[in-house]
Amino acid sequence: MRRLPVYLLLDTSGSMTGEPIEAVKNGVQMMISSLRQNPQAIETAFISVITFDSTAQQLIPLTDLASFQMVDLKASGVTALGEALKLTAHKIETEVAKTTTEQKGDWKPLVFIMTDGIPTDNWESGLEEFKRAKIAFTVACAAGGGADAAILKRITDNVVSLDTADSASIGKFFQWVTASIGVSSTKVEDFGKDFTNFKELPPPPSELNIVV
């Protein structure tokens, strides 16, 4: 079976304390329960959660929707986004099956990054490693006024922003991610095609501004 790997890179730095981190946890839970109702997604989508604060860690390796168990998230520390990009490149390298002459590998991974701040580490070296891998369709979200959309544009052309990092806005972001994964899983299941273009994703809700 060819899987559709989805990596969620979630900012858990100190500025996410309180309402934002709770909204992220609820958003992921809502996303999982919604995708479990989607026959194509339940067949193909595998979700991983990578968090970044003072360090980056993979809290949940690539897991099918039926077995996925969300873990508690705590907000503290600074914003090691570069380390998260490096870790994601490494995990995609080791967890995603490649196409060989004998077999078709997994579908091209989807990466969704959400941050409310500015990277505090040497993020450009992490970005180099991430870009070298050339392996994922990536969407980044700048949540609230503290995030720098220009930095995210260096990571991917597909950047959206939220005016505020409150629970309503973050909830809308996760609803859109859910719809995007649903559309992607239908596309790979029914048409056998990877995602290549932001325009193929569902239109974002009004709370999400597309950064051009």
C-alpha positions, 0 to 999 in steps of 0.5 A, spaced: 500 500 500 502 506 498 501 511 504 500 519 503 505 521 509 503 528 512 508 531 517 505 536 522 511 541 524 508 545 530 511 551 534 510 549 542 515 555 544 513 559 550 509 564 546 504 559 544 502 558 552 495 558 554 489 559 548 494 557 542 497 551 544 490 548 547 487 550 540 493 546 536 491 540 541 484 541 539 485 542 532 489 536 531 484 532 535 478 534 530 483 533 524 484 526 526 476 524 528 474 528 521 479 524 517 477 517 520 470 519 517 473 519 510 474 512 506 480 515 502 484 518 508 483 512 512 486 508 507 492 512 505 493 518 510 499 517 515 500 522 520 506 524 524 507 530 529 514 534 530 514 539 535 519 545 536 521 549 542 528 550 544 529 543 541 525 539 535 522 532 537 518 527 533 512 526 538 509 521 533 512 517 528 508 516 521 502 513 524 495 510 520 489 514 522 486 508 526 492 508 531 493 515 532 493 517 539 495 525 540 499 526 546 499 532 550 503 538 548 506 543 553 509 550 551 516 553 553 522 555 550 524 558 544 523 557 536 528 552 533 525 551 527 531 550 523 532 544 527 525 542 526 526 542 518 532 538 519 529 533 523 523 533 518 528 531 512 531 526 516 524 523 518 522 523 511 528 520 509 528 514 513 520 513 514 517 514 507 518 508 502 522 510 496 520 508 489 524 502 486 524 498 480 521 493 484 515 497 487 512 504 487 514 508 494 509 512 498 506 518 495 510 525 496 509 527 503 505 533 505 508 538 510 504 543 514 508 548 518 505 552 524 509 558 528 507 564 531 514 566 532 521 568 529 526 562 529 531 563 534 536 557 531 540 557 525 534 556 521 538 557 514 542 551 515 536 547 517 532 549 511 538 547 506 538 540 509 530 540 508 531 543 501 536 538 499 531 533 500 526 536 495 521 531 497 515 534 500 509 539 498 510 544 504 505 549 506 507 554 512 502 558 516 504 564 520 500 565 526 499 572 529 503 578 528 509 575 532 511 570 526 515 573 520 511 570 513 517 572 509 522 567 513 516 562 511 516 564 504 524 562 504 522 555 506 516 554 501 512 559 496 505 556 499 504 561 505 498 563 509 497 567 515 492 568 521 491 575 524 491 572 531 493 566 534 487 565 538 483 558 538 478 560 532 483 562 527 487 556 529 481 552 529 480 554 522 487 553 520 486 545 522 479 545 518 483 547 512 489 542 513 483 537 514 480 538 508 487 539 504 489 532 506 482 529 504 483 532 497 490 529 497 488 522 499 482 522 494 487 525 489 492 519 490 487 514 491 482 516 485 487 519 480 494 516 482 497 523 482 501 527 487 500 534 489 504 539 486 500 545 486 497 550 491 491 551 487 489 544 487 488 545 495 481 547 497 480 554 498 483 557 504 477 560 509 477 568 510 481 567 516 487 565 512 490 570 508 494 567 502 501 571 503 504 572 496 
